[in-house]
């Protein structure tokens, strides 16, 4: 009898453990992908848990390419994605909802000896293309018209990411066309630019500015884009002094699109897990009040309603 009782207890323990494990899995939401969306995803998880303490979150960066691959493979509940979704990805069965708007910004170090001139004149799209894609502009003297030579050190992203794809698309190419030393991740690229007086790169808005102070992150400066190509930054192009000015520039359309773009959560088909659906509805409704606080631009109500319909 004792052996039978022990067996029953063992089976009961297994069943209880299985039920607990299943519940934990159902109440745990996993994310991977774009560094651009990572800070907002973390902010949302913190706020959501205040209302839903039973929900757990696992959130990791790695680039938009990883987010898409993990989502399509079912390795995460939601991938974080930060570039336009391609037809090839649609053919693979990707499902998505837009969440917010962000932008990719060209950046240099505040140690650059020509910083004052660069901030006043800006760079045109053609000049950025000459630096990042064509390789026809290789020295800062070609930009600031000085006999003093200073070779431009170009940096790009080594990981498959939305920032690189979006910046390259603005310049008429793809990530594979971007020249420069590859650096992993948005934080890594920002750090390299800060420490190289001759460097140039690009960063998502929340890595170029300190959202708490609303100023440039220490050591990094955004290069103004001379949109009309007249050789100077006009009043309507001067949107880079602080975060609020850039945010307003993105929202009003003064900053070109691309490199301004929507950010997405993606999955392999419409999510079926109820906890995932509940969280997505929350991000598009109550969660929108945290978007600007986290350093992003809100999408309009028509878009929000469109994405909510996709969740029904």
PALOZA-158431 format. One record per residue: z, y, x of N, C-alpha, C in turn; residue in one letter. Coordinates in steps of 0.2 Angstrom, whole numbers, plus 5000, padded with zeros to 4 digits. Atoms other than C-alpha are relative to their C-alpha. Layout:
// residues N
ZYXZYXZYXa/...
***
This chain:
// residues 312
500049945004500050005000500050065004x/500049944996500450125014499350025003x/500749984997498750105022499550034995x/500449985006497950135005500150084999x/499849935001498950295003499850055005x/500249964995498550355020499250025000x/500749995001496650325016499950054995x/500149955005496750425000500250075003x/499849944997497650565009499550035005x/500649984996496250565022499450034997x/500549985004494950575009500150064997x/499949935003495750715000500050065004x/500049954995495950815016499350025001x/500749994999494150795019499650044995x/500349965005493650855002500350074999x/499749935000494851005003499650045005x/500349974994494151045020499350024998x/500749985002492351035013499950054995x/500049945005492751144998500150075004x/499849944997493551275009499450025005x/500549994995492151265022499450034996x/500549985004490851285008500150074997x/499849935002491751435001500050055005x/500149964994491851515018499350025001x/500749994999490051495020499750054995x/500349965006489651565003500250085000x/499749944999490751715007499950045006x/500149974994490151755024499250025000x/500649974999488651865027499850015007x/500249994993487651855043499450045001x/500649954999486451985050499850005007x/500249994993485452005066499450055000x/500749965000484052125072500150075003x/500249934997483652305074500750045002x/499449964998484852415084500050064996x/500049945004484252555073500450004994x/499650015006485052485058500749985001x/499450024998486552415067500650044998x/499449955002487752565065500150004993x/499950005008487452575046500249944997x/499750065003487652395043500749995002x/499250014998489352395052500450054995x/499649955004489852555042500049974993x/500050035006489252465026500549944999x/499550065000490252305030500750025000x/499349975000491852405033500250034993x/499849975006491752495017499949954994x/500150055005491152345007500649965000x/499450045000492652245013500650034997x/499449975004493852375006500049984993x/500050025007493252324989499949934999x/500150075000492852144993500349975006x/499750024994494152085005499949925002x/500250074999493551905003499449995004x/500750014997491851935010500150025008x/500049994993491651915029499350025003x/500649984997490251985040499949985007x/500250024993489451925056499350045001x/500649964999488252065063499950015007x/500249994993487352065079499350045001x/500649974999485952165087499549955003x/500550044997484552105097499350024999x/500649975001483052205091499749974994x/500350015007481952205075499649935001x/500350064999480952055082500449944999x/499550055001482451945083500250004992x/499750005007483052005065499449964996x/500550035004481351955058499949925001x/500150074999481251785067500649964997x/499450035003483051745062500049994993x/500050005007482751795044499549944998x/500550055002481151685043500249935001x/499750074998482051535051500649984996x/499450015004483551555039500649995004x/499550004995484651575054500650054998x/499549945003485451735045499950014993x/500149985007485651795028499550054999x/500549945000484751955032499950025007x/500249974994483752025046500050074999x/500149935000483852205051499450025003x/500749994998482152275053499850075000x/500149934999481452445059499350025002x/500649985000479652455058499649984994x/500450025005478252435046499949935000x/500050085001478152255039499249995000x/500750015000476452185044499849954995x/500350055005475252075033500249935003x/499950074997475551925045500749984998x/499350025002477451935041500049994993x/500150015007477051955023499849934998x/500350075001475951795024500549955001x/499550054998477451705032500650004995x/499650005006478451745016500650045001x/499549965000479551885021500150044994x/499849965006480451975007500550065003x/499649944997481252155010500250054995x/499849945004482152305003500150055005x/499949944995482152475011500750034998x/499349985000483852555014500150075001x/499949934997483652725023499450025004x/500549984996482552825034500350025007x/499849984993482752855053499450025004x/500649984996481652915067500149985007x/500050014993481152875085499950065003x/500049944997481453015096499850005008x/500250014993480653045114500650045003x/499449984997482153075126499950015008x/500049994993482453135144500750025002x/499449994997483953165155500150085000x/499949934999484853335154500050025008x/500149984993484753325173499350025002x/500749994998482853345173500050085002x/500049934997482553505184499650044996x/500549965004481153565171500350004993x/499850005007482253545156499950064996x/500049945004482253725150499250014998x/500749995002480353735151499749954995x/500250055004480053565143500350014992x/499749995007481253615128499650064997x/500449945003480253785126499349984998x/500750025001478453705127499949944996x/500150065003478753535121499549965003x/500650044998477453395123499649984994x/500450025005476053355112499949924999x/500250075001475553185105499649975006x/500550024995474153175117500350005007x/499650004994475353215132500449945000x/499650065001476553075126499549945001x/500550064999475052955125499850005008x/500250004993474553005143500549975004x/499550024996476252965149500149924998x/499850075002476652805139499549955000x/500650055001474952725136499550005005x/500649994996473552795146500150005008x/499849994993474452825162499750055004x/500449944997473452985165500550065002x/499549954998475053095167500649965003x/499650044996476153025180500650045004x/499649954997477053185187500250054995x/499849945004478153315179499650065001x/500349944998477153445188499450014995x/500649995005475653405176500250034993x/499849975007476753455161500250075001x/499749944999477653605168499650055004x/500449964996476253675179500450035006x/499649984994477253685196499749965006x/500250044995476753635213500649955003x/499550054998478453545215499949934996x/500150075002478153355213500649974998x/499550045002479253245203499749944996x/500350055003478553075198500449984993x/499750015006478853035180500249925000x/499750075000479952875178500049984992x/500150025007479352795161500549934999x/499650065002480552675152499949984993x/500250035007480252565137500549954998x/499650065002481052425128499749935002x/500250074998481052245134500049964995x/500050045006481452175118499550024994x/500449995006480352155103500350044995x/499549955004480952305093499550054996x/500449955004480452425079499950075003x/500149944996480752575090499450015004x/500650004996479452525102499450004996x/500650015004478252475089499850064996x/500149945004478452635079499850065005x/500249954995478352745094499349995003x/500750024998476752655100499550014995x/500549995005475952665083499950084999x/500149935000476252855083499550025006x/500449984994475352865100499349965000x/500650045001473952745093499949935004x/500050064997474452585101500549954997x/499550055002475652435100500550005005x/499550004995477252395109499749975007x/500250034994476252295121499650055005x/500449954997475252445126500450055004x/499649954997476752545131500249985008x/499950014993476952565150500850025002x/499349984997478652585160500449945001x/499550054999480152485165500349984994x/499750025007480752375151500850005001x/499250005001482652395146500249974994x/499850035007483552295133500450044996x/499649975005484152375118500050085000x/500049935000484352555112500650035004x/499549974996486052585120499849995008x/500250014993485352515137499550055002x/500549964999483852625136500350075000x/499749935000484852785132500450015007x/499650004994486052745147499550015006x/500549994994484552735159499750075000x/500249935000483852895153500550055002x/499549954998485452985155500150015008x/499950004992485552935174499450015004x/500649994996483752965179499750074998x/500249935001483353145181499250014999x/500750005001481453105181499849954995x/500250055005481552975167499850034993x/500249995007480752975150500049944996x/499950065005481052855135500050024993x/499949985007481352855117500649964997x/499450035003482852815106500050014992x/499949995007483252795088500550064999x/499649935001484152955081500749995001x/499250014999485952875081500249995007x/499950014993485752845099499950065004x/500249934997485053015104500650054998x/499549955002486453105095500749974999x/499350035002488353085093500150034993x/499949995008488653075074500650044999x/499349975001490453135076499950085002x/500049934998490053295085499450044998x/500749985002488253315078499650035005x/500449974995487653365095499749945004x/500350054996486553275108500649955003x/499650044996487453125116500150035007x/499949984993488153175133499549985005x/500550024995486753175146499349994998x/500750025002485253145135499850064995x/500249945004484153275127499349974997x/500650015003482753255114499450055002x/500549964998481053315119499650024993x/500449985007480253425105499349985000x/500750025001478553375099499650064998x/500549945002477253515099499549974996x/500450045005476453455083499350045000x/500649965001475153595082499650015007x/500350004993474753585101499850075002x/500149934998474853775104500450025006x/499749994993475853755120500750034999x/499349975000477553815113500349974993x/499650025006478853755100500150064996x/500049955005478653865085500749994996x/499350005004480153905073500049944995x/500050065004479553765061500049945003x/500050074996479453635075500750005003x/499350004996481253685082500549974996x/499550045004482253545074500449965004x/499750054995483053465089500750025003x/499449974997484553575093500649954999x/499450045002485853465084499849944995x/500250065004485853305073499850034993x/500149985007485953405056499350035000x/500749975000484353495061499549955000x/500550065000483453335065500049964994x/500050035007484053255049499650034995x/500449965005483353395039499350005001x/500750014999481753385048499749944998x/500350065002481553205045499950004992x/500050005008482053225026499450044997x/500549955003480853375024499349985002x/500750024998479353285033499850055006x/500249964995479353415047499949955006x/500150054995479553265059499549954998x/500650045002477953165059500249934998x/499950075002477952985051499349965001x/499550014996477752885061500150065005x/499550054999478952895071500650004995x/499550015005480052935056499849944996x/500150065004480152775046500649974996x/499550045004481052665033500349945004x/499650064997482352535039500149954994x/500050055005482452365030500549955001x/499750064999483452215027499449954998x/500650055001482252055027500349934999x/499850075001482451875022499449964999x/500650045001481351725020500049984992x/500050005007480951745001500650044997x/499549965003482151834989500749965001x/499450044999483951784993500349974994x/499850045006484751654982500850005000x/499350005000486551674988500350064997x/499849955004487551774976500350065004x/499649954996488651864989499550055003x/500549964997487051924997499750054995x/500349955006486251994981500550054998x/499449955002487952074977500050065005x/500049954994487952164994499450045000x/500649965000486152214993500050064994x/499949955006486452294975500550065002x/499549954998487952384982499750055005x/500349964995486952454997499650054997x/500549955003485652534986500450044994x/499749965005486952604974500650045003x/499449974997488752644979500050015008x/500050004993488352614997499650065003x/500549954998487052754998500450065002x/499649944998488552884999500250005007x/499850004993488852825017499450015004x/500649994996487052845023500050065005x/500049944996487153025029500650005005x/499450014996488952995035499949965007x/500150054994488352855047499450035004x/500649974996486852965053499349994998x/500750015002485352925043499850044994x/500349965006484253005029500049954994x/500150045006484352935011499350004998x/500650015004482852865002500050034993x/500049975006482352944986500149954994x/499850045006482852874969499549964997x/500650055003481152804964500049945005x/500050054995481252704980500549954999x/499450045002482952644976499949964994x/500150045006482552594959499449945001x/500550054999480952504965500349945004x/499750064997482052394977500549974996x/499650035005483352364964499749954996x/500450045004482052294953499849935004x/500250064996481552174967500649955000x/499450045000483352104966500149964994x/499950035007483252054948499749944999x/
***
